[in-house]
Amino acid sequence: ETVAEPPLYKVLLLNDDYTTMEFVVEVLIYVFHKTIEEATRIMLNVHQNGVGVCGIYSYEIAETKVNTVDALAKENGFPLKCTMERE
């Protein structure tokens, strides 16, 4: 009998017209532990495609990261949206 792996969740950032590119890069470095290069690439993806994948995590970790991004965005007055969806 095989044990099913727990489902993984993609954490996504959604583009908006107000959040600065710098802030998105900072969030990616701070919350998702990306390098400046990776963060810049993901930020440009969000900017150009309207959405970008920040990483793939277990449910609990994904949820924590979404909540952290939401809190940081609020504190900084940005409408940045972060969501998660099942892989």
Secondary structure, 3 states (H helix, E strand, C coil): CCCCCCCEEEEEEECCCCCCHHHHHHHHHHHHCCCHHHHHHHHHHHHHHCEEEEEEEEHHHHHHHHHHHHHHHHHCCCCCEEEEEEC
